[in-house]
């Protein structure tokens, strides 16, 4: 009887691993095709039957991309705008999340939190024109700030940090810091923020992906070629008559690699943040 149960458990586990492997292969395949196509010629990309590996390997797509676009400037713009957006979002969302989590009796706390959560139901496209008008009034069109400021205090980020701090930052620790004379901002900065490092890492990864890939907003607020970001430069490679797919693949690879490296670097914190593994009261 025990042998039959063990066999069923083993079979179920094997089927689970098989399903997960197939699912992982399904998600990895587009990235694999992007990588190998970046090193193919245009003819190899569209060859029939498909050529799974580049033969011969060519780096001409990267050379063409370097000559025909200002890719270093676009990369620098993306780094400045994305890093500024992520750092500002982490600070504002964690500060607001701390306030919502640790000051539940503050006047209007519940109503304000409900209002913030309600904004999550508003489609992003609805806010494009109002956001653009605000940028015009502030004279920030075609500046780094036009890409950094919008979206830094998003409802999801605030709710994410609020939930994490409510569950993982002990009230007794906050009270002890207050008795020791620590200011309210000092409690946030010295006590709550270090404990919430996994949640900050997870939010930072999600914010970085959104900011780095932001194409529509960049098209609206950036006007000169020296201010364009990587996604915009890659998109502009498409032609009405001929599209250089090799250059597109090379540009796509250069655009994707920083996100992959960032995820690998913060992977441990990201998983810890998702699973809410931190100090428990």
Secondary structure in CASP SS format (residue, H / E / C, confidence):
PFRMAT SS
TARGET T0000
AUTHOR 0000-0000-0000
METHOD secondary structure of the structure
MODEL  1
X C 1.00
X H 1.00
X H 1.00
X H 1.00
X H 1.00
X H 1.00
X H 1.00
X H 1.00
X H 1.00
X H 1.00
X H 1.00
X H 1.00
X H 1.00
X H 1.00
X H 1.00
X H 1.00
X H 1.00
X H 1.00
X H 1.00
X H 1.00
X H 1.00
X H 1.00
X H 1.00
X H 1.00
X H 1.00
X H 1.00
X H 1.00
X H 1.00
X H 1.00
X H 1.00
X H 1.00
X H 1.00
X H 1.00
X H 1.00
X H 1.00
X H 1.00
X H 1.00
X H 1.00
X C 1.00
X C 1.00
X C 1.00
X H 1.00
X H 1.00
X H 1.00
X H 1.00
X C 1.00
X C 1.00
X C 1.00
X C 1.00
X C 1.00
X C 1.00
X C 1.00
X C 1.00
X C 1.00
X C 1.00
X C 1.00
X C 1.00
X C 1.00
X C 1.00
X H 1.00
X H 1.00
X H 1.00
X H 1.00
X H 1.00
X H 1.00
X H 1.00
X H 1.00
X H 1.00
X C 1.00
X C 1.00
X H 1.00
X H 1.00
X H 1.00
X H 1.00
X H 1.00
X H 1.00
X H 1.00
X H 1.00
X H 1.00
X H 1.00
X H 1.00
X H 1.00
X H 1.00
X H 1.00
X H 1.00
X H 1.00
X H 1.00
X H 1.00
X H 1.00
X H 1.00
X H 1.00
X H 1.00
X H 1.00
X H 1.00
X H 1.00
X H 1.00
X H 1.00
X H 1.00
X H 1.00
X H 1.00
X H 1.00
X H 1.00
X C 1.00
X C 1.00
X C 1.00
X C 1.00
X C 1.00
X C 1.00
X H 1.00
X H 1.00
X H 1.00
X H 1.00
X H 1.00
X H 1.00
X H 1.00
X H 1.00
X H 1.00
X H 1.00
X H 1.00
X H 1.00
X H 1.00
X C 1.00
X C 1.00
X H 1.00
X H 1.00
X H 1.00
X H 1.00
X H 1.00
X H 1.00
X H 1.00
X H 1.00
X H 1.00
X H 1.00
X H 1.00
X H 1.00
X H 1.00
X H 1.00
X C 1.00
X C 1.00
X C 1.00
X C 1.00
X C 1.00
X C 1.00
X H 1.00
X H 1.00
X H 1.00
X H 1.00
X H 1.00
X C 1.00
X C 1.00
X C 1.00
X C 1.00
X C 1.00
X C 1.00
X H 1.00
X H 1.00
X H 1.00
X H 1.00
X H 1.00
X H 1.00
X H 1.00
X H 1.00
X H 1.00
X H 1.00
X H 1.00
X H 1.00
X H 1.00
X H 1.00
X C 1.00
X C 1.00
X H 1.00
X H 1.00
X H 1.00
X H 1.00
X H 1.00
X H 1.00
X H 1.00
X H 1.00
X H 1.00
X C 1.00
X C 1.00
X C 1.00
X C 1.00
X H 1.00
X H 1.00
X H 1.00
X H 1.00
X H 1.00
X H 1.00
X H 1.00
X H 1.00
X H 1.00
X H 1.00
X H 1.00
X H 1.00
X C 1.00
X H 1.00
X H 1.00
X H 1.00
X H 1.00
X H 1.00
X H 1.00
X H 1.00
X H 1.00
X H 1.00
X H 1.00
X H 1.00
X H 1.00
X H 1.00
X H 1.00
X H 1.00
X H 1.00
X C 1.00
X C 1.00
X C 1.00
X H 1.00
X H 1.00
X H 1.00
X H 1.00
X H 1.00
X H 1.00
X C 1.00
X C 1.00
X C 1.00
X H 1.00
X H 1.00
X H 1.00
X C 1.00
X C 1.00
X H 1.00
X H 1.00
X H 1.00
X H 1.00
X H 1.00
X H 1.00
X C 1.00
X C 1.00
X C 1.00
X C 1.00
X C 1.00
X C 1.00
X C 1.00
X C 1.00
X C 1.00
X H 1.00
X H 1.00
X H 1.00
X H 1.00
X H 1.00
X H 1.00
X H 1.00
X H 1.00
X H 1.00
X H 1.00
X H 1.00
X H 1.00
X H 1.00
X H 1.00
X H 1.00
X H 1.00
X H 1.00
X H 1.00
X H 1.00
X H 1.00
X H 1.00
X C 1.00
X H 1.00
X H 1.00
X H 1.00
X H 1.00
X H 1.00
X H 1.00
X H 1.00
X H 1.00
X C 1.00
X C 1.00
X C 1.00
X C 1.00
X C 1.00
X C 1.00
X C 1.00
END
